[in-house]
Amino acid sequence: MVSLNRVLLAGNLVKDPELKETSNGRCLTVFPVAVDKHWRSNDGQSHKETAFFRIIVWNAIAENCVRYLKKGKSVLIEGRLETRTYKNSEGQTQYITQIVGDQVTFLSKPDKTTAAEDEPAIM
């Protein structure tokens, strides 16, 4: 049986990414991305619905996301879905589904303050 777990997502950052480091020294950042869905109902009314997705990226990709991305910037994320479980403060099992990004394309123009000659378009 063939299996496939790939996600392609384009949207806007909801907040600035922040760099974190694991106990074994790996860099990561987690940031939410908002994706809008627009449609027109049968009566001609326009509608908009926004979905929010938790994105996690690692190592050099994480470092570049923190360096170049800011709240409101547009990105294209390619990755896979991952579901984790954890116990909350009441001891109940909680589930969280996130997108582990292995490629991030910056869709917005760079800010003049962060622009560099070697600024990557794809990570």
Backbone atoms as SQL, in Angstrom:
CREATE TABLE atoms (id INTEGER PRIMARY KEY, chain TEXT, resi INTEGER, resn TEXT, atom TEXT, x REAL, y REAL, z REAL);
INSERT INTO atoms VALUES
  (1, 'A', 1, 'MET', 'N', 0.836, -1.190, 0.000),
  (2, 'A', 1, 'MET', 'CA', 0.000, 0.000, 0.000),
  (3, 'A', 1, 'MET', 'C', 0.876, 1.247, 0.000),
  (4, 'A', 2, 'VAL', 'N', 0.533, 2.199, -0.822),
  (5, 'A', 2, 'VAL', 'CA', 1.277, 3.450, -0.932),
  (6, 'A', 2, 'VAL', 'C', 0.758, 4.429, 0.116),
  (7, 'A', 3, 'SER', 'N', 1.678, 5.146, 0.765),
  (8, 'A', 3, 'SER', 'CA', 1.314, 6.171, 1.741),
  (9, 'A', 3, 'SER', 'C', 1.911, 7.501, 1.323),
  (10, 'A', 4, 'LEU', 'N', 1.194, 8.568, 1.600),
  (11, 'A', 4, 'LEU', 'CA', 1.678, 9.900, 1.265),
  (12, 'A', 4, 'LEU', 'C', 1.190, 10.875, 2.319),
  (13, 'A', 5, 'ASN', 'N', 2.095, 11.663, 2.856),
  (14, 'A', 5, 'ASN', 'CA', 1.775, 12.682, 3.847),
  (15, 'A', 5, 'ASN', 'C', 2.481, 13.957, 3.416),
  (16, 'A', 6, 'ARG', 'N', 1.854, 14.752, 2.553),
  (17, 'A', 6, 'ARG', 'CA', 2.414, 16.011, 2.070),
  (18, 'A', 6, 'ARG', 'C', 1.370, 17.102, 2.188),
  (19, 'A', 7, 'VAL', 'N', 1.823, 18.285, 2.552),
  (20, 'A', 7, 'VAL', 'CA', 0.960, 19.449, 2.687),
  (21, 'A', 7, 'VAL', 'C', 1.610, 20.598, 1.937),
  (22, 'A', 8, 'LEU', 'N', 0.804, 21.333, 1.199),
  (23, 'A', 8, 'LEU', 'CA', 1.242, 22.548, 0.522),
  (24, 'A', 8, 'LEU', 'C', 0.288, 23.641, 0.968),
  (25, 'A', 9, 'LEU', 'N', 0.824, 24.696, 1.580),
  (26, 'A', 9, 'LEU', 'CA', 0.001, 25.692, 2.240),
  (27, 'A', 9, 'LEU', 'C', 0.553, 27.082, 1.973),
  (28, 'A', 10, 'ALA', 'N', -0.299, 28.004, 1.535),
  (29, 'A', 10, 'ALA', 'CA', 0.107, 29.394, 1.338),
  (30, 'A', 10, 'ALA', 'C', -0.775, 30.277, 2.211),
  (31, 'A', 11, 'GLY', 'N', -0.137, 31.180, 2.959),
  (32, 'A', 11, 'GLY', 'CA', -0.891, 32.063, 3.835),
  (33, 'A', 11, 'GLY', 'C', -0.005, 33.154, 4.396),
  (34, 'A', 12, 'ASN', 'N', -0.483, 33.780, 5.479),
  (35, 'A', 12, 'ASN', 'CA', 0.226, 34.890, 6.110),
  (36, 'A', 12, 'ASN', 'C', 0.540, 34.569, 7.560),
  (37, 'A', 13, 'LEU', 'N', 1.739, 35.000, 7.995),
  (38, 'A', 13, 'LEU', 'CA', 2.129, 34.781, 9.385),
  (39, 'A', 13, 'LEU', 'C', 1.227, 35.573, 10.322),
  (40, 'A', 14, 'VAL', 'N', 0.821, 34.925, 11.404),
  (41, 'A', 14, 'VAL', 'CA', -0.034, 35.558, 12.401),
  (42, 'A', 14, 'VAL', 'C', 0.801, 36.299, 13.434),
  (43, 'A', 15, 'LYS', 'N', 2.022, 35.816, 13.681),
  (44, 'A', 15, 'LYS', 'CA', 2.930, 36.506, 14.607),
  (45, 'A', 15, 'LYS', 'C', 4.364, 36.243, 14.175),
  (46, 'A', 16, 'ASP', 'N', 5.282, 37.032, 14.712),
  (47, 'A', 16, 'ASP', 'CA', 6.697, 36.860, 14.392),
  (48, 'A', 16, 'ASP', 'C', 7.191, 35.507, 14.895),
  (49, 'A', 17, 'PRO', 'N', 7.986, 34.797, 14.091),
  (50, 'A', 17, 'PRO', 'CA', 8.583, 33.552, 14.578),
  (51, 'A', 17, 'PRO', 'C', 9.671, 33.855, 15.611),
  (52, 'A', 18, 'GLU', 'N', 9.818, 32.968, 16.594),
  (53, 'A', 18, 'GLU', 'CA', 10.852, 33.111, 17.620),
  (54, 'A', 18, 'GLU', 'C', 11.711, 31.859, 17.619),
  (55, 'A', 19, 'LEU', 'N', 13.027, 32.051, 17.654),
  (56, 'A', 19, 'LEU', 'CA', 13.954, 30.930, 17.624),
  (57, 'A', 19, 'LEU', 'C', 14.045, 30.294, 19.004),
  (58, 'A', 20, 'LYS', 'N', 13.963, 28.962, 19.031),
  (59, 'A', 20, 'LYS', 'CA', 14.125, 28.195, 20.269),
  (60, 'A', 20, 'LYS', 'C', 15.194, 27.149, 20.015),
  (61, 'A', 21, 'GLU', 'N', 15.723, 26.594, 21.092),
  (62, 'A', 21, 'GLU', 'CA', 16.737, 25.557, 20.969),
  (63, 'A', 21, 'GLU', 'C', 16.370, 24.387, 21.864),
  (64, 'A', 22, 'THR', 'N', 16.487, 23.173, 21.324),
  (65, 'A', 22, 'THR', 'CA', 16.196, 21.982, 22.110),
  (66, 'A', 22, 'THR', 'C', 17.371, 21.701, 23.050),
  (67, 'A', 23, 'SER', 'N', 17.173, 20.767, 23.967),
  (68, 'A', 23, 'SER', 'CA', 18.232, 20.430, 24.918),
  (69, 'A', 23, 'SER', 'C', 19.456, 19.834, 24.227),
  (70, 'A', 24, 'ASN', 'N', 19.279, 19.259, 23.037),
  (71, 'A', 24, 'ASN', 'CA', 20.433, 18.714, 22.315),
  (72, 'A', 24, 'ASN', 'C', 20.996, 19.688, 21.283),
  (73, 'A', 25, 'GLY', 'N', 20.571, 20.948, 21.317),
  (74, 'A', 25, 'GLY', 'CA', 21.175, 21.990, 20.493),
  (75, 'A', 25, 'GLY', 'C', 20.552, 22.231, 19.132),
  (76, 'A', 26, 'ARG', 'N', 19.443, 21.570, 18.817),
  (77, 'A', 26, 'ARG', 'CA', 18.783, 21.814, 17.524),
  (78, 'A', 26, 'ARG', 'C', 17.927, 23.071, 17.612),
  (79, 'A', 27, 'CYS', 'N', 17.963, 23.895, 16.560),
  (80, 'A', 27, 'CYS', 'CA', 17.154, 25.116, 16.487),
  (81, 'A', 27, 'CYS', 'C', 15.788, 24.786, 15.895),
  (82, 'A', 28, 'LEU', 'N', 14.769, 25.470, 16.394),
  (83, 'A', 28, 'LEU', 'CA', 13.435, 25.328, 15.833),
  (84, 'A', 28, 'LEU', 'C', 12.671, 26.618, 16.023),
  (85, 'A', 29, 'THR', 'N', 11.635, 26.781, 15.226),
  (86, 'A', 29, 'THR', 'CA', 10.687, 27.855, 15.441),
  (87, 'A', 29, 'THR', 'C', 9.297, 27.330, 15.116),
  (88, 'A', 30, 'VAL', 'N', 8.337, 27.822, 15.873),
  (89, 'A', 30, 'VAL', 'CA', 6.933, 27.463, 15.675),
  (90, 'A', 30, 'VAL', 'C', 6.187, 28.763, 15.439),
  (91, 'A', 31, 'PHE', 'N', 5.374, 28.802, 14.379),
  (92, 'A', 31, 'PHE', 'CA', 4.603, 30.015, 14.113),
  (93, 'A', 31, 'PHE', 'C', 3.285, 29.637, 13.446),
  (94, 'A', 32, 'PRO', 'N', 2.246, 30.424, 13.707),
  (95, 'A', 32, 'PRO', 'CA', 0.955, 30.165, 13.070),
  (96, 'A', 32, 'PRO', 'C', 0.843, 30.880, 11.727),
  (97, 'A', 33, 'VAL', 'N', 0.188, 30.215, 10.790),
  (98, 'A', 33, 'VAL', 'CA', -0.082, 30.787, 9.473),
  (99, 'A', 33, 'VAL', 'C', -1.589, 30.798, 9.258),
  (100, 'A', 34, 'ALA', 'N', -2.120, 31.930, 8.814),
  (101, 'A', 34, 'ALA', 'CA', -3.542, 32.069, 8.515),
  (102, 'A', 34, 'ALA', 'C', -3.758, 31.893, 7.021),
  (103, 'A', 35, 'VAL', 'N', -4.762, 31.075, 6.677),
  (104, 'A', 35, 'VAL', 'CA', -5.106, 30.826, 5.280),
  (105, 'A', 35, 'VAL', 'C', -6.575, 31.186, 5.095),
  (106, 'A', 36, 'ASP', 'N', -6.848, 32.087, 4.162),
  (107, 'A', 36, 'ASP', 'CA', -8.222, 32.532, 3.913),
  (108, 'A', 36, 'ASP', 'C', -8.870, 31.717, 2.803),
  (109, 'A', 37, 'LYS', 'N', -10.152, 31.464, 2.987),
  (110, 'A', 37, 'LYS', 'CA', -10.964, 30.814, 1.956),
  (111, 'A', 37, 'LYS', 'C', -12.074, 31.801, 1.600),
  (112, 'A', 38, 'HIS', 'N', -12.190, 32.131, 0.333),
  (113, 'A', 38, 'HIS', 'CA', -13.216, 33.062, -0.141),
  (114, 'A', 38, 'HIS', 'C', -14.198, 32.306, -1.024),
  (115, 'A', 39, 'TRP', 'N', -15.480, 32.614, -0.876),
  (116, 'A', 39, 'TRP', 'CA', -16.474, 32.024, -1.760),
  (117, 'A', 39, 'TRP', 'C', -17.710, 32.910, -1.806),
  (118, 'A', 40, 'ARG', 'N', -18.523, 32.655, -2.811),
  (119, 'A', 40, 'ARG', 'CA', -19.764, 33.399, -3.001),
  (120, 'A', 40, 'ARG', 'C', -20.911, 32.394, -2.865),
  (121, 'A', 41, 'SER', 'N', -21.875, 32.711, -2.008),
  (122, 'A', 41, 'SER', 'CA', -23.018, 31.823, -1.796),
  (123, 'A', 41, 'SER', 'C', -24.010, 31.959, -2.952),
  (124, 'A', 42, 'ASN', 'N', -24.999, 31.094, -2.959),
  (125, 'A', 42, 'ASN', 'CA', -25.998, 31.086, -4.038),
  (126, 'A', 42, 'ASN', 'C', -26.742, 32.413, -4.156),
  (127, 'A', 43, 'ASP', 'N', -26.870, 33.139, -3.043),
  (128, 'A', 43, 'ASP', 'CA', -27.562, 34.429, -3.092),
  (129, 'A', 43, 'ASP', 'C', -26.640, 35.583, -3.498),
  (130, 'A', 44, 'GLY', 'N', -25.378, 35.267, -3.850),
  (131, 'A', 44, 'GLY', 'CA', -24.459, 36.291, -4.343),
  (132, 'A', 44, 'GLY', 'C', -23.628, 36.959, -3.273),
  (133, 'A', 45, 'GLN', 'N', -23.800, 36.585, -2.022),
  (134, 'A', 45, 'GLN', 'CA', -23.037, 37.199, -0.935),
  (135, 'A', 45, 'GLN', 'C', -21.625, 36.630, -0.882),
  (136, 'A', 46, 'SER', 'N', -20.644, 37.525, -0.670),
  (137, 'A', 46, 'SER', 'CA', -19.258, 37.099, -0.511),
  (138, 'A', 46, 'SER', 'C', -19.031, 36.650, 0.928),
  (139, 'A', 47, 'HIS', 'N', -18.236, 35.594, 1.072),
  (140, 'A', 47, 'HIS', 'CA', -17.909, 35.080, 2.397),
  (141, 'A', 47, 'HIS', 'C', -16.405, 34.848, 2.484),
  (142, 'A', 48, 'LYS', 'N', -15.897, 34.921, 3.702),
  (143, 'A', 48, 'LYS', 'CA', -14.486, 34.650, 3.958),
  (144, 'A', 48, 'LYS', 'C', -14.387, 33.857, 5.247),
  (145, 'A', 49, 'GLU', 'N', -13.566, 32.819, 5.206),
  (146, 'A', 49, 'GLU', 'CA', -13.323, 31.990, 6.377),
  (147, 'A', 49, 'GLU', 'C', -11.811, 31.850, 6.528),
  (148, 'A', 50, 'THR', 'N', -11.315, 32.009, 7.739),
  (149, 'A', 50, 'THR', 'CA', -9.877, 31.912, 7.973),
  (150, 'A', 50, 'THR', 'C', -9.575, 30.687, 8.820),
  (151, 'A', 51, 'ALA', 'N', -8.602, 29.910, 8.375),
  (152, 'A', 51, 'ALA', 'CA', -8.123, 28.754, 9.132),
  (153, 'A', 51, 'ALA', 'C', -6.693, 29.046, 9.584),
  (154, 'A', 52, 'PHE', 'N', -6.350, 28.585, 10.778),
  (155, 'A', 52, 'PHE', 'CA', -5.031, 28.820, 11.341),
  (156, 'A', 52, 'PHE', 'C', -4.300, 27.486, 11.477),
  (157, 'A', 53, 'PHE', 'N', -3.039, 27.459, 11.037),
  (158, 'A', 53, 'PHE', 'CA', -2.242, 26.248, 11.066),
  (159, 'A', 53, 'PHE', 'C', -0.953, 26.500, 11.825),
  (160, 'A', 54, 'ARG', 'N', -0.587, 25.556, 12.670),
  (161, 'A', 54, 'ARG', 'CA', 0.659, 25.619, 13.434),
  (162, 'A', 54, 'ARG', 'C', 1.765, 25.015, 12.574),
  (163, 'A', 55, 'ILE', 'N', 2.831, 25.801, 12.346),
  (164, 'A', 55, 'ILE', 'CA', 3.957, 25.380, 11.524),
  (165, 'A', 55, 'ILE', 'C', 5.180, 25.236, 12.423),
  (166, 'A', 56, 'ILE', 'N', 5.932, 24.166, 12.238),
  (167, 'A', 56, 'ILE', 'CA', 7.209, 24.004, 12.939),
  (168, 'A', 56, 'ILE', 'C', 8.282, 23.729, 11.894),
  (169, 'A', 57, 'VAL', 'N', 9.398, 24.430, 12.001),
  (170, 'A', 57, 'VAL', 'CA', 10.536, 24.218, 11.102),
  (171, 'A', 57, 'VAL', 'C', 11.798, 24.110, 11.955),
  (172, 'A', 58, 'TRP', 'N', 12.800, 23.433, 11.414),
  (173, 'A', 58, 'TRP', 'CA', 14.004, 23.096, 12.164),
  (174, 'A', 58, 'TRP', 'C', 15.263, 23.665, 11.520),
  (175, 'A', 59, 'ASN', 'N', 16.287, 23.803, 12.334),
  (176, 'A', 59, 'ASN', 'CA', 17.672, 24.082, 11.940),
  (177, 'A', 59, 'ASN', 'C', 17.807, 25.320, 11.064),
  (178, 'A', 60, 'ALA', 'N', 18.465, 25.231, 9.912),
  (179, 'A', 60, 'ALA', 'CA', 18.742, 26.406, 9.074),
  (180, 'A', 60, 'ALA', 'C', 17.459, 27.062, 8.581),
  (181, 'A', 61, 'ILE', 'N', 16.442, 26.254, 8.300),
  (182, 'A', 61, 'ILE', 'CA', 15.165, 26.828, 7.861),
  (183, 'A', 61, 'ILE', 'C', 14.584, 27.685, 8.978),
  (184, 'A', 62, 'ALA', 'N', 14.642, 27.198, 10.208),
  (185, 'A', 62, 'ALA', 'CA', 14.138, 27.952, 11.360),
  (186, 'A', 62, 'ALA', 'C', 14.895, 29.267, 11.525),
  (187, 'A', 63, 'GLU', 'N', 16.209, 29.209, 11.413),
  (188, 'A', 63, 'GLU', 'CA', 17.026, 30.415, 11.559),
  (189, 'A', 63, 'GLU', 'C', 16.675, 31.452, 10.497),
  (190, 'A', 64, 'ASN', 'N', 16.488, 31.021, 9.256),
  (191, 'A', 64, 'ASN', 'CA', 16.137, 31.957, 8.180),
  (192, 'A', 64, 'ASN', 'C', 14.724, 32.498, 8.341),
  (193, 'A', 65, 'CYS', 'N', 13.794, 31.688, 8.814),
  (194, 'A', 65, 'CYS', 'CA', 12.429, 32.178, 9.054),
  (195, 'A', 65, 'CYS', 'C', 12.440, 33.271, 10.111),
  (196, 'A', 66, 'VAL', 'N', 13.193, 33.064, 11.190),
  (197, 'A', 66, 'VAL', 'CA', 13.278, 34.080, 12.245),
  (198, 'A', 66, 'VAL', 'C', 13.935, 35.343, 11.715),
  (199, 'A', 67, 'ARG', 'N', 14.931, 35.177, 10.871),
  (200, 'A', 67, 'ARG', 'CA', 15.673, 36.329, 10.344),
  (201, 'A', 67, 'ARG', 'C', 14.851, 37.163, 9.360),
  (202, 'A', 68, 'TYR', 'N', 14.071, 36.509, 8.481),
  (203, 'A', 68, 'TYR', 'CA', 13.441, 37.224, 7.379),
  (204, 'A', 68, 'TYR', 'C', 11.928, 37.375, 7.466),
  (205, 'A', 69, 'LEU', 'N', 11.251, 36.572, 8.274),
  (206, 'A', 69, 'LEU', 'CA', 9.790, 36.631, 8.303),
  (207, 'A', 69, 'LEU', 'C', 9.288, 37.446, 9.482),
  (208, 'A', 70, 'LYS', 'N', 8.227, 38.157, 9.253),
  (209, 'A', 70, 'LYS', 'CA', 7.567, 38.955, 10.284),
  (210, 'A', 70, 'LYS', 'C', 6.062, 38.759, 10.158),
  (211, 'A', 71, 'LYS', 'N', 5.362, 39.140, 11.181),
  (212, 'A', 71, 'LYS', 'CA', 3.902, 39.059, 11.178),
  (213, 'A', 71, 'LYS', 'C', 3.339, 39.718, 9.918),
  (214, 'A', 72, 'GLY', 'N', 2.394, 39.036, 9.267),
  (215, 'A', 72, 'GLY', 'CA', 1.743, 39.567, 8.075),
  (216, 'A', 72, 'GLY', 'C', 2.391, 39.161, 6.761),
  (217, 'A', 73, 'LYS', 'N', 3.636, 38.666, 6.810),
  (218, 'A', 73, 'LYS', 'CA', 4.328, 38.269, 5.582),
  (219, 'A', 73, 'LYS', 'C', 3.694, 37.004, 5.000),
  (220, 'A', 74, 'SER', 'N', 3.715, 36.901, 3.672),
  (221, 'A', 74, 'SER', 'CA', 3.164, 35.743, 2.974),
  (222, 'A', 74, 'SER', 'C', 4.230, 34.675, 2.788),
  (223, 'A', 75, 'VAL', 'N', 3.822, 33.423, 2.995),
  (224, 'A', 75, 'VAL', 'CA', 4.736, 32.299, 2.849),
  (225, 'A', 75, 'VAL', 'C', 4.033, 31.132, 2.168),
  (226, 'A', 76, 'LEU', 'N', 4.844, 30.280, 1.570),
  (227, 'A', 76, 'LEU', 'CA', 4.391, 29.011, 1.020),
  (228, 'A', 76, 'LEU', 'C', 5.154, 27.938, 1.782),
  (229, 'A', 77, 'ILE', 'N', 4.426, 27.045, 2.433),
  (230, 'A', 77, 'ILE', 'CA', 5.020, 25.992, 3.247),
  (231, 'A', 77, 'ILE', 'C', 4.774, 24.657, 2.567),
  (232, 'A', 78, 'GLU', 'N', 5.822, 23.856, 2.447),
  (233, 'A', 78, 'GLU', 'CA', 5.667, 22.479, 1.998),
  (234, 'A', 78, 'GLU', 'C', 6.202, 21.587, 3.109),
  (235, 'A', 79, 'GLY', 'N', 5.408, 20.587, 3.483),
  (236, 'A', 79, 'GLY', 'CA', 5.835, 19.731, 4.570),
  (237, 'A', 79, 'GLY', 'C', 4.907, 18.549, 4.756),
  (238, 'A', 80, 'ARG', 'N', 4.795, 18.107, 6.011),
  (239, 'A', 80, 'ARG', 'CA', 3.971, 16.946, 6.333),
  (240, 'A', 80, 'ARG', 'C', 3.185, 17.209, 7.610),
  (241, 'A', 81, 'LEU', 'N', 2.061, 16.525, 7.752),
  (242, 'A', 81, 'LEU', 'CA', 1.261, 16.615, 8.970),
  (243, 'A', 81, 'LEU', 'C', 1.848, 15.716, 10.042),
  (244, 'A', 82, 'GLU', 'N', 1.803, 16.208, 11.278),
  (245, 'A', 82, 'GLU', 'CA', 2.278, 15.435, 12.419),
  (246, 'A', 82, 'GLU', 'C', 1.327, 15.687, 13.588),
  (247, 'A', 83, 'THR', 'N', 0.904, 14.630, 14.241),
  (248, 'A', 83, 'THR', 'CA', 0.054, 14.764, 15.426),
  (249, 'A', 83, 'THR', 'C', 0.844, 14.317, 16.645),
  (250, 'A', 84, 'ARG', 'N', 0.855, 15.169, 17.674),
  (251, 'A', 84, 'ARG', 'CA', 1.541, 14.864, 18.928),
  (252, 'A', 84, 'ARG', 'C', 0.512, 14.775, 20.043),
  (253, 'A', 85, 'THR', 'N', 0.863, 14.076, 21.098),
  (254, 'A', 85, 'THR', 'CA', 0.019, 14.027, 22.292),
  (255, 'A', 85, 'THR', 'C', 0.828, 14.520, 23.488),
  (256, 'A', 86, 'TYR', 'N', 0.126, 15.084, 24.452),
  (257, 'A', 86, 'TYR', 'CA', 0.751, 15.504, 25.700),
  (258, 'A', 86, 'TYR', 'C', -0.318, 15.516, 26.780),
  (259, 'A', 87, 'LYS', 'N', 0.112, 15.553, 28.037),
  (260, 'A', 87, 'LYS', 'CA', -0.802, 15.625, 29.173),
  (261, 'A', 87, 'LYS', 'C', -0.909, 17.076, 29.620),
  (262, 'A', 88, 'ASN', 'N', -2.139, 17.567, 29.766),
  (263, 'A', 88, 'ASN', 'CA', -2.324, 18.936, 30.245),
  (264, 'A', 88, 'ASN', 'C', -2.202, 18.973, 31.762),
  (265, 'A', 89, 'SER', 'N', -2.392, 20.127, 32.351),
  (266, 'A', 89, 'SER', 'CA', -2.201, 20.287, 33.796),
  (267, 'A', 89, 'SER', 'C', -3.181, 19.461, 34.622),
  (268, 'A', 90, 'GLU', 'N', -4.330, 19.071, 34.039),
  (269, 'A', 90, 'GLU', 'CA', -5.295, 18.220, 34.730),
  (270, 'A', 90, 'GLU', 'C', -5.033, 16.733, 34.491),
  (271, 'A', 91, 'GLY', 'N', -3.965, 16.418, 33.748),
  (272, 'A', 91, 'GLY', 'CA', -3.625, 15.033, 33.469),
  (273, 'A', 91, 'GLY', 'C', -4.367, 14.423, 32.299),
  (274, 'A', 92, 'GLN', 'N', -5.122, 15.234, 31.565),
  (275, 'A', 92, 'GLN', 'CA', -5.856, 14.725, 30.412),
  (276, 'A', 92, 'GLN', 'C', -4.957, 14.734, 29.178),
  (277, 'A', 93, 'THR', 'N', -5.142, 13.737, 28.326),
  (278, 'A', 93, 'THR', 'CA', -4.372, 13.662, 27.087),
  (279, 'A', 93, 'THR', 'C', -4.924, 14.671, 26.083),
  (280, 'A', 94, 'GLN', 'N', -4.023, 15.471, 25.529),
  (281, 'A', 94, 'GLN', 'CA', -4.374, 16.465, 24.517),
  (282, 'A', 94, 'GLN', 'C', -3.652, 16.103, 23.216),
  (283, 'A', 95, 'TYR', 'N', -4.269, 16.437, 22.098),
  (284, 'A', 95, 'TYR', 'CA', -3.690, 16.170, 20.785),
  (285, 'A', 95, 'TYR', 'C', -3.481, 17.490, 20.065),
  (286, 'A', 96, 'ILE', 'N', -2.372, 17.578, 19.354),
  (287, 'A', 96, 'ILE', 'CA', -2.111, 18.758, 18.550),
  (288, 'A', 96, 'ILE', 'C', -1.589, 18.300, 17.189),
  (289, 'A', 97, 'THR', 'N', -2.184, 18.834, 16.145),
  (290, 'A', 97, 'THR', 'CA', -1.731, 18.531, 14.782),
  (291, 'A', 97, 'THR', 'C', -1.030, 19.764, 14.244),
  (292, 'A', 98, 'GLN', 'N', 0.150, 19.555, 13.707),
  (293, 'A', 98, 'GLN', 'CA', 0.938, 20.663, 13.173),
  (294, 'A', 98, 'GLN', 'C', 1.533, 20.256, 11.844),
  (295, 'A', 99, 'ILE', 'N', 2.045, 21.239, 11.134),
  (296, 'A', 99, 'ILE', 'CA', 2.717, 20.992, 9.861),
  (297, 'A', 99, 'ILE', 'C', 4.212, 21.151, 10.103),
  (298, 'A', 100, 'VAL', 'N', 4.960, 20.103, 9.832),
  (299, 'A', 100, 'VAL', 'CA', 6.414, 20.155, 9.910),
  (300, 'A', 100, 'VAL', 'C', 6.899, 20.573, 8.533),
  (301, 'A', 101, 'GLY', 'N', 7.390, 21.793, 8.440),
  (302, 'A', 101, 'GLY', 'CA', 7.808, 22.339, 7.150),
  (303, 'A', 101, 'GLY', 'C', 9.219, 21.925, 6.793),
  (304, 'A', 102, 'ASP', 'N', 9.400, 21.391, 5.585),
  (305, 'A', 102, 'ASP', 'CA', 10.750, 21.098, 5.129),
  (306, 'A', 102, 'ASP', 'C', 11.160, 22.012, 3.981),
  (307, 'A', 103, 'GLN', 'N', 10.231, 22.863, 3.550),
  (308, 'A', 103, 'GLN', 'CA', 10.572, 23.887, 2.564),
  (309, 'A', 103, 'GLN', 'C', 9.661, 25.091, 2.815),
  (310, 'A', 104, 'VAL', 'N', 10.268, 26.276, 2.908),
  (311, 'A', 104, 'VAL', 'CA', 9.524, 27.517, 3.122),
  (312, 'A', 104, 'VAL', 'C', 9.940, 28.494, 2.031),
  (313, 'A', 105, 'THR', 'N', 8.954, 28.985, 1.294),
  (314, 'A', 105, 'THR', 'CA', 9.208, 29.990, 0.264),
  (315, 'A', 105, 'THR', 'C', 8.649, 31.316, 0.747),
  (316, 'A', 106, 'PHE', 'N', 9.480, 32.347, 0.759),
  (317, 'A', 106, 'PHE', 'CA', 9.053, 33.678, 1.190),
  (318, 'A', 106, 'PHE', 'C', 8.374, 34.354, 0.002),
  (319, 'A', 107, 'LEU', 'N', 7.096, 34.663, 0.134),
  (320, 'A', 107, 'LEU', 'CA', 6.332, 35.238, -0.975),
  (321, 'A', 107, 'LEU', 'C', 6.291, 36.761, -0.942),
  (322, 'A', 108, 'SER', 'N', 6.459, 37.359, 0.226),
  (323, 'A', 108, 'SER', 'CA', 6.441, 38.816, 0.355),
  (324, 'A', 108, 'SER', 'C', 7.801, 39.391, 0.003),
  (325, 'A', 109, 'LYS', 'N', 7.795, 40.632, -0.435),
  (326, 'A', 109, 'LYS', 'CA', 9.054, 41.324, -0.689),
  (327, 'A', 109, 'LYS', 'C', 9.763, 41.534, 0.643),
  (328, 'A', 110, 'PRO', 'N', 11.097, 41.478, 0.650),
  (329, 'A', 110, 'PRO', 'CA', 11.842, 41.663, 1.896),
  (330, 'A', 110, 'PRO', 'C', 11.762, 43.102, 2.385),
  (331, 'A', 111, 'ASP', 'N', 11.814, 43.269, 3.710),
  (332, 'A', 111, 'ASP', 'CA', 11.898, 44.602, 4.293),
  (333, 'A', 111, 'ASP', 'C', 13.265, 45.184, 3.977),
  (334, 'A', 112, 'LYS', 'N', 13.319, 46.483, 3.837),
  (335, 'A', 112, 'LYS', 'CA', 14.597, 47.128, 3.553),
  (336, 'A', 112, 'LYS', 'C', 15.569, 46.955, 4.708),
  (337, 'A', 113, 'THR', 'N', 15.039, 46.841, 5.925),
  (338, 'A', 113, 'THR', 'CA', 15.903, 46.711, 7.090),
  (339, 'A', 113, 'THR', 'C', 16.534, 45.332, 7.220),
  (340, 'A', 114, 'THR', 'N', 15.883, 44.285, 6.651),
  (341, 'A', 114, 'THR', 'CA', 16.403, 42.923, 6.773),
  (342, 'A', 114, 'THR', 'C', 16.945, 42.399, 5.468),
  (343, 'A', 115, 'ALA', 'N', 16.832, 43.158, 4.404),
  (344, 'A', 115, 'ALA', 'CA', 17.265, 42.673, 3.093),
  (345, 'A', 115, 'ALA', 'C', 18.772, 42.493, 3.069),
  (346, 'A', 116, 'ALA', 'N', 19.186, 41.405, 2.477),
  (347, 'A', 116, 'ALA', 'CA', 20.618, 41.129, 2.326),
  (348, 'A', 116, 'ALA', 'C', 20.837, 40.657, 0.891),
  (349, 'A', 117, 'GLU', 'N', 22.058, 40.809, 0.415),
  (350, 'A', 117, 'GLU', 'CA', 22.350, 40.401, -0.952),
  (351, 'A', 117, 'GLU', 'C', 22.099, 38.922, -1.158),
  (352, 'A', 118, 'ASP', 'N', 22.353, 38.114, -0.132),
  (353, 'A', 118, 'ASP', 'CA', 22.213, 36.675, -0.273),
  (354, 'A', 118, 'ASP', 'C', 20.893, 36.163, 0.310),
  (355, 'A', 119, 'GLU', 'N', 19.876, 36.998, 0.366),
  (356, 'A', 119, 'GLU', 'CA', 18.615, 36.590, 0.957),
  (357, 'A', 119, 'GLU', 'C', 17.998, 35.427, 0.182),
  (358, 'A', 120, 'PRO', 'N', 17.671, 34.350, 0.882),
  (359, 'A', 120, 'PRO', 'CA', 17.111, 33.187, 0.195),
  (360, 'A', 120, 'PRO', 'C', 15.642, 33.403, -0.164),
  (361, 'A', 121, 'ALA', 'N', 15.227, 32.862, -1.286),
  (362, 'A', 121, 'ALA', 'CA', 13.819, 32.875, -1.666),
  (363, 'A', 121, 'ALA', 'C', 13.162, 31.590, -1.221),
  (364, 'A', 122, 'ILE', 'N', 13.925, 30.521, -1.181),
  (365, 'A', 122, 'ILE', 'CA', 13.407, 29.217, -0.782),
  (366, 'A', 122, 'ILE', 'C', 14.372, 28.617, 0.232),
  (367, 'A', 123, 'MET', 'N', 13.820, 28.011, 1.253),
  (368, 'A', 123, 'MET', 'CA', 14.623, 27.303, 2.255),
  (369, 'A', 123, 'MET', 'C', 14.117, 25.896, 2.358);
